[in-house]
Amino acid sequence: MTLVRISNWGMAGIFFLCLIVQYNDPDPLLWMVIYGAAVMSCLLFLLNKPFLICSTLTGIVATVWATFLFFELQQALDPIIWADVFGHADMKTEAVELVREIGGLLIVSLWMGSQTIFQRNQEK
C-alpha cells in the first residue's frame, strides 16, 4: 500500500468524522455535503475510480466558501483569541467559529487539490 493510499484512508476517516459531528451545527446540511464530498473523493481514489471531477469541484467549492467566510471574519466585531480557537471545544465567539470553519474548508481544499494534482500526474 503506497503512502498516498494510506493517506487517503486516513483523510477519508477524518472527513467522515467531521461529517458525523455536524449534526449539532446550526447549518448541518451544508457542512455534511462538503465533508461527504471529500469522503466520496477519497473513496473513489481508493477504489481506483475516476475522481478528478469530484475532487476538483469539491476543492473549488471549499476554497470559494472559505474565501467568503474570510471576508465575513473581517467584519466580525470579536477579536480572534487563538487560545480559544485551539484550546476549547465550545464556540465562544463568532470569530472563533469562523476561524475553525475556514480551517476545515482549507483542509478539504488542500487535500482535494493534492488529489487533483496526483490524478493528473498519473494520467501523463
Buried (B, 14 or more C-beta within 10 A) or exposed (E): EEEEEEBBBEBBEBBBEBBEEBEEBEEEEEBBBBBBBBBBBBBBBBEEEEBBEBBBBBBBBBBEBBEEBBEBBEEBEBEEBEEBBEEEEEBEBBBBBBBBBBBBBBBBBEBBBBBBEBBEEEEE
